[in-house]
Amino acid sequence: MKGKKIGLSVRYPDGLRGKLFKLVGPIFLETLLVLLLGIVDTLMLGNYSDNTVAAVGVVNQLLNMVFLLFNVTAVGTLVMCALYYGAKDNKSFIQIVGTSLLFNAGVGILLSGLLYLFGEQMLLLMKIRPDLMGDASVYMKIVGGFGFYQAISFTISAILRAANKPNYTMQVIFIINILNVFGNYSLIYGNFGMPALGAEGAAISTSICRGIAMVLLFIVLFKRLIKRIPLSYFRPFPTDKLKSVLSVGIPSAVEQISYDASQVAIVYFINMLGNEVLAARVYVMNIVIIGYLFSLSMGQATAVCTGNLIGEGKKEAAYRLSWYAWKRSLILTGIASGFILLFARPLLSSFTSNQSIIAIALSVLVVDFVLEQGRATVLLFLFCLRSARDVVVPVLIEIVCMWVFAVACAYTFGIVWGFGLVGMWIGFAMDECSRGIVLALRWKAQKWKKKEVIQSNVNIH
């Protein structure tokens, strides 16, 4: 087969590079728009009160940890749909879609109820500062109570990406961003005859927009991808398909939960340093998302491509394409991180006028330049290993590194040795770089090539 070079003696089939970047664009814009929802909330709340930003930041840390449980299904759905889509097995593809949506909807409703009823107790366990509890509690009840919107939306988005149709999700999120800005402007500050509700207003706007997004994604799924779902595909119920989704999703979710638990521990440490440091962390995380976005979108696009190729039985092409994508990911991430450093002060000034917070954040951003290179490597090879259904060993690697470096070293550097938030960020950089190196070596070992990832017998796609 005719091919193109991506390195010495390295060849891959024509069209793969084009397909990769055709996916990167929509995934990049979709992820950007999703992240902009949070950035807009932070920006608009920052003009309302720095303490409100700190309160919402703590809540979102907890919510993100809970919402990651939705990825038990969403991550597994992406992997299995990509494999069966590549294998052209339409029946198995639809079975994965149906079982995933049912499972995640049930989990989402259950967790939403728990967040509404026990969210305040979770905040108390975090030892949240008393002056932040009022805003934090109301935000938790509203956004957490409607969290099942996210559960379903995550699953549909994963399905569309696996089928090489991320542009539809991008369009939906674009609409939602516009609605969210209008909702925040009305409900946070009290415009257009609405009451000024602050954090509560942001929570209401966010929840309504997520509900609209879920409805629109459902419409797209059944209009643009799956024209009909034969009930015969679910008689008897394909429990084997749900098991295959969970076999990928559960280990991946364990890694994500461990990561977020480590972040909760870190927030607990940062609470010891005061509200200004806590607010600085929130602002930094919203800014570095600009660089993180490039590596995340490249990693996800590469995972879809490698999943499709592995489903087709083209494992060598998947392997070679991944290294090409990794090099491009490092370049893009480096450019983005350099841009952030160059314009750090005006970016921070758009969030807050507090010069103490800005000074802390500027120092942290210098360390973050190194961190982002490690994170780009982690995301790309972690997603590639998942696409090959090699998940257990990578999870163990992730857990060990994040608790040794991101938690233990961050506490030592930041609290014990007194380097504050900068010291903690050094620990985070050590975590990302160590994980990236080990995951890259795992992928390079190519043990995943020996596994039979799917059993596909029906090819009617």
N, C-alpha and C positions, 0 to 999 in steps of 0.2 A: 504494500500500500504506500502511495506517495505520502510523504510527510515533510515536516519542517523542523529545523534544528532548534533546540533550546539549550544547548551546551555541547561539550565534546562528546561525540558519538551518541547523542541523545536525540531520539526522534519520537514524534507523536503524530497521530492522524490529523489530516487537514481539518480545519473547522473548530478544533477544540479550544484554541486560544480565543477565537472569535466568540464561541459560546460562553467561555468563562467571563469575558468582559461584558458580554451582553447581559449576563446575570448580575455582575458586579454593580452595574449602573443602577438598575431598579432597586436592588437590595440596599445599596448605599443610600439612595434617596429615601427609601422606606424607613430605614433605620434612623436616618437623620431626622425625618419628620416625627418618628416616635419619640426620639430623644428631645426634640424641640418642645414637645408637650411638657416635659418636666422642666426644661430650661425656661420656658415662658412662665410656667407657674412660679419658679424660683425668682425670676426677674421681676415679675409683677408683685409678688409677695415681698421681695426685697425693698421695693419702693413703699411698701406698707409698713414693714417692721422687720429688723434683723432677727429679733427673737422669734417671730413667726416662722421665718425661714429655718431657723435652727430646730424648732418644734416639728415642722413638716419633714425636715431632713431625717430626724430620728424615726418618725413614723414610717417614712418610705423605706428606710433601711430594714425595718421589721416586715413591712408589707412585701418587699422584694424577696425576702427570705421565704415567706409563705407562698407567694406567687410562683416561686421556683418549683413548688410541688406540681404545678400545672405542667411543667416541662417533663415530668415523668412520662406523660403521654406525648407532648408536643415534639420533644427531641426524638423519641422512638418513632413517632409518626413520620417525621422528616426523613429519617434514615430508611425505614422500610418502604415508604412511598417512592423514594428515589431509586431504590433497588428494583422494585417491581415495575416502576415506570421504565427504567432502563431495560428490563427483561421483557417488556411489552406484554405483561400479564395483567390484563384489565380486571379480571375477576378478583384476583388477590389485592390489587390496588384499591378497588371499591370496598372490599371487606376491611382493609386497614382503615379507610376513611370512616366507615360506619361505626366500627368498634371504638375507634379513638374518640370520635365526637361524643358518643354515649358515655364513655368512661370519664372523659374530662369534664363534661357537663355535670355529672354526678359529684365528682370530687370538688368542682368549683362551688356548687351550691352548698355542700357540707362545710367547706372552709370559710365561705362567706358568712354563714351563720355563726361559726365559732368566733370569727373576727369581730362581728357586731356585738356578740354577748360578752366576750372575754378580752377584747382589745385593750381596755384600760388596765386590766391586771397585767398584761404583757408589758405595757409601758412602765408600770410600777417595778416590775422585775428588772427593767433596764436602768432603774434608779434615775429616771428622767428628772431634771431640775423642776422644782415646784412651779416656778414662774412660766414654764413651758407646757405644763400639763393641760391647761384649758384648751389651747389650740390643738394640741396633739390628740387629745381624746376625741374631739368632735371630728377631726379629719380621719382618724382611724375608723370610727363608726360608719361614716358615709362611704369612703373609698373602699374600706375593707368589706363592708356589707354588700357592696355590688361587685366584688372581686370576680364573681363567676363570669362576668362579661369578658374579662381577660382570659379566663380558662378556655372559653370557646374560641375567642379570636386568635389566641396563640395556635390552636390546633388547625384552624382553617388556613392561617398564614403559612404554617409548615407544609400543609398539603399543596398549596399553590406554588411555593418555592420548589418543592420536590418535582413538580410537573413543569418546571421552567416558566412559570407565569407569575413572577413576583411583581410585575408592573401593575397588576390590578390592586394588590394590597397597597402599593405606593399611592395610587390614586385615591383610595379610600382614606388613608391617613392624611393626605393633603387636605381633603375636605374637612376632616376632623380638626386639624390644626386651626383652620380658619374659624370654625365654630367655637373652639376652646378659647381663642383670644377674645372673641366677642363675649363669651360666657364669663371669663375672668374679669374683663373690663366692667361688665355689668354688676357682677356679684361680689367681687373683692372690694371695689371702691364705691359702689352704690350709684351707678349711672343708669340712664334710661328708666328711671323710676323704680329701680330695684334697691333693696336695702344693702348697706355696706356691711358685708359679713366676714371679710378677711379670710382666714384659713377655711372657714366653713363654706364660703362662697367658692373658693378654689376647688374644694372637695366636691361640691354639687356640680360645678361645671365639668370637672374631670369625669365624674361618673356618668353624667348624661352623654357626654361625647363618646365614652367607651361603649355605651349601650347602642348608640347609633352606628358605630363602627362594626359591632358584632352583626347587626342586621344587614348592613351593606355587604359584608364579607359572605354571609350566607347566600345573598342574592347572586353574587359573583360566582361562588362555588357551583351553584346549580344551574347557572345560565351559561358559564363559559368553560366549565371543565367536565362536570358529571351531568349528563343529560337525564339519566334515569338510574335508579338503584333497584335492580331486580330483587324482590323479597326472597327469591329462591337462593340467593347468595348467602342468606343468613338463616337458612333452614337445613341442618341444625346450625346453631350459633357458632361462628368460627372462633372458638376460644383459642385455637392455636395461633391465630393472627394477633389477638390481644396479648398473648404470652410473648410473641416475638417483639412486639412494640415495647412491652415492659422489660424485656431482657436487655434492651438498649437503654430505655428510659430510666429505669430504677438506678443502675450504677451511675449514670450521668447525673441524675437528680441528687444522689448521695454526695457526689463531688460538688455540685452547686450549693447544696444545703451546707456542706462543710465550709465552703468558701464564704457564704453569707453569714454563717455562725461566727467565723473568724472576724468578719467585718463588724458584727454586733459587739464582739469582745473589744475590738479596736475602738469603736464608738464609745464604749464604756470607759476605756482609758482616756480618750480625748475629753470626755466629760470632766475628768479631773483637772484639765487644763483651762477650763472656763468657756463661756459662751462665744468669745471672739475666735478662739481656736476652732471650736465646733462649726461656727459659721464659715470660717476660712476654708475648712475641709469641704463643706458643701459647695462653695463657689469654685474651688479648684476642680472638684469632680465634674462639675458642669462644664468647665472650660476644657479639660483634657479629653472630654468626650469627643471633641473635634478630631483629635488624633486617633483615639480608640476606634472611631467609626470606620476609618479606612481598613484597619486590620480585621475588624469584625466582619465587614462586608466581603472582603477578600476571602476570609476563612469560610464563611457560609457558602459563598458561590463555589469555592473549590470543593467543599463537601458535597454539594449537589452534583457537580460534574463527576467527581470520583465515585459517588454512589451510583449514578447512571452507568458509568463505565464498568464498575464492578458487577452491576446487575447484568450487563451485556457479556460479561466474561472477559473484559479487556483490562485485566488487573495491572499489567505492565504500563499501559497508557495512563492509567490512573496514577500510578506511582511517579511517573516522569512529569506529568502535568503538575503534580503537587509541588515539586521543587521549583519549577518555573514560577508558580504562583507565590511561593514563599519569598523569592528574591524581589518580586514586584511589590509584595506587601511591605517588606522592609523599606523599600525606596519611598513608597507613598506615606508610610507612617513617619519616616524621618523628615520628609518635607513638611508634613502637617505639624509635627512637634516643633520644628524650627520656626514655623509661622507663629505658633502659639507663644514661644519665647520672645519673638520679635515684637509682638503686639500684646504682651501680657498685661501691662499696666492699663491701657485703655479698655481691654476686655474686662478686667476686674473692676474698673471704675464704673462700668455699666451696671454692675450688680450692687455696689455699695460705695459710699464716700468715706467709710471708716478707714483711716490710713494705717492703723495698727493691723487690721485684718488684711489689707492689701500687702503690707510688708511681709507678713507671715506667708501669704499665698505665693508671692514672688519667689521666695526662697525654695518653696516646695516644688515649683514648676521647673526649676533647674534640674532637680533630681529626677523629676518625672520624664525628662527626655530619654534617659537610659531605660527607665521602667517600660516605656511604650515599645521599645524594640523587643524586649523580652516578652511582653504581652502579645505582640504580633506573631511571634513564633509559637507561643502557647496555643493561641486560638486556631491557627491554621492546622497544626499537626494534631491537636486534640479533635477537631472536627473531622479531619481525614481518618483518624483511627476509629472514630464513631461510625463513619460511613462504611468502614470495613467490618463493623461489629466487633471491634477490638476495644472493649470498654473497661474491663475489670482492672487490669494492671495499670492503665493510665489513671484510673480513679485513685488507686493506692499511692501512685506517684504524686498526684495532686495534693492529697490530704497531708502526706508527710511534709512536703515542701511548704505548704501554706501555714501550717501550725508551727513549724520550726522557725521559719523566716518571717512571715507576715505578722505572726502574733508574738512569739517569744522574742525575736530580735527587735521588733518594733517597740515592744514594751521596754526592753533593755535600753535601746538607744534613746527613745522618746521620754520615758518616765524616770528610769533608774539613773541614766547618765545625764538627763536634763536637756537633751537636744530638741525637745518638743516635737512639733508636727514634722519638721524636717527629718529628725531622727527616725520617726515612724516611717516616713516615705522611703528612706534608705532600706529599711527592712522589707517594704513592699517590693522595691526594685530587685532585691536579692531573691525574693520569692518568685517573681515572674521570670527572671533570667534562668534560675536553676530549673524551674519546671519546663521552660522552653527547650533547654538543652537536652534534658532527659526524654521528653516526648519526641523530639526530633530523632534521637537515637533509636527510640522504640520503633518509629515509622520506618527508619532506614534499615532496621534489621529484617523487615519484610515477613515477619512470622504470620501476619494476617493473610498473606497470599495462600497459605495452606488450608485456610478455613473455607467451608462451603456455607456461604452467608444466607442463601435462600434456596428453597425447593420450588422451582417454577415449572409447572407442567402445562398450563393453559396460556397460549399466546394469541390473544384476540384483540389486543389494543390497537 
